[in-house]
Amino acid sequence: MKKSYLKYVFIGALIAVLILVLCFLIDFVRVSNLDHPIFCKRVREYWDGGSYECYGLFYKVNAYADGFNHYGRMEIGPYWMEFQP
């Protein structure tokens, strides 16, 4: 009984990790194509035309606007990444 229980816990943990990796990869591809990320929450917006910072689980996205609501640069990285317009 105990061995079966550990097997289910391992499978559940593996599925959770795969879902987190999939969420990161989807946001990574979207940021690479200069699209807005899906799985992160905006925490700070700037008054320079639409630049913002948002946090996902274990990562941060910085989006820099050029003043016309067009995003010229987006970057994804760790939480300690600085916002540098």
URPE-V56828 format. One record per residue. RES is the residue in one letter. SS is DSSP state (a for helix, b for strand, c for the rest). PHI is phi in degrees with one decimal (999 if undefined). OMEGA is omega in degrees with one decimal (999 if undefined). Layout:
BEGIN
RES_SS_PHI_OMEGA / RES_SS_PHI_OMEGA
END
This chain:
BEGIN
M_c_999_-177.1 / K_a_-68.0_179.5 / K_a_-65.7_178.5 / S_a_-65.0_178.9 / Y_a_-62.0_179.4 / L_a_-64.5_178.2 / K_a_-64.1_179.4 / Y_a_-68.4_176.8 / V_a_-64.8_178.6 / F_a_-62.7_179.4 / I_a_-63.9_177.8 / G_a_-63.3_178.3 / A_a_-66.0_178.5 / L_a_-64.0_178.0 / I_a_-64.2_179.1 / A_a_-63.0_178.8 / V_a_-65.2_178.7 / L_a_-62.9_178.0 / I_a_-65.5_178.3 / L_a_-63.5_178.2 / V_a_-65.5_178.4 / L_a_-63.6_177.4 / C_a_-61.4_178.2 / F_a_-63.4_-178.5 / L_a_-64.6_177.8 / I_a_-62.7_178.4 / D_a_-66.0_179.0 / F_a_-61.6_179.8 / V_a_-66.5_179.4 / R_a_-64.1_178.5 / V_a_-66.7_177.2 / S_a_-62.4_178.4 / N_c_-94.7_-179.0 / L_c_59.8_171.9 / D_c_-100.9_179.0 / H_c_-71.5_177.5 / P_c_-69.0_-177.3 / I_c_-96.1_-169.6 / F_c_-99.9_173.8 / C_c_-140.3_-176.1 / K_b_-108.3_177.1 / R_b_-68.6_180.0 / V_b_-115.7_-177.8 / R_b_-147.9_173.7 / E_b_-120.7_-176.5 / Y_c_-111.1_-176.0 / W_c_-91.6_-179.3 / D_c_-108.1_178.8 / G_c_117.5_174.9 / G_c_126.1_177.7 / S_c_-66.6_-179.4 / Y_b_-154.0_172.0 / E_b_-118.4_173.4 / C_b_-141.4_-177.0 / Y_b_-114.9_169.9 / G_b_-107.6_178.2 / L_c_-80.8_-180.0 / F_c_76.2_176.5 / Y_b_-152.7_-178.5 / K_b_-133.7_177.9 / V_b_-121.2_172.8 / N_b_-110.9_177.5 / A_b_-120.7_-177.2 / Y_b_-111.4_-179.8 / A_b_-96.0_-180.0 / D_c_-98.6_177.4 / G_c_103.9_-179.8 / F_c_-114.7_-178.1 / N_c_59.6_176.0 / H_c_-113.4_-176.3 / Y_b_-92.9_-178.1 / G_b_-82.3_-177.9 / R_b_-151.4_173.5 / M_b_-135.6_178.3 / E_b_-140.1_179.9 / I_b_-124.2_-177.5 / G_b_-170.8_-178.8 / P_c_-75.8_-177.6 / Y_c_-59.9_-175.1 / W_c_-83.4_177.3 / M_c_-65.4_-177.9 / E_c_-81.3_173.2 / F_c_-87.0_-176.1 / Q_c_-128.2_-179.8 / P_c_-70.0_999
END
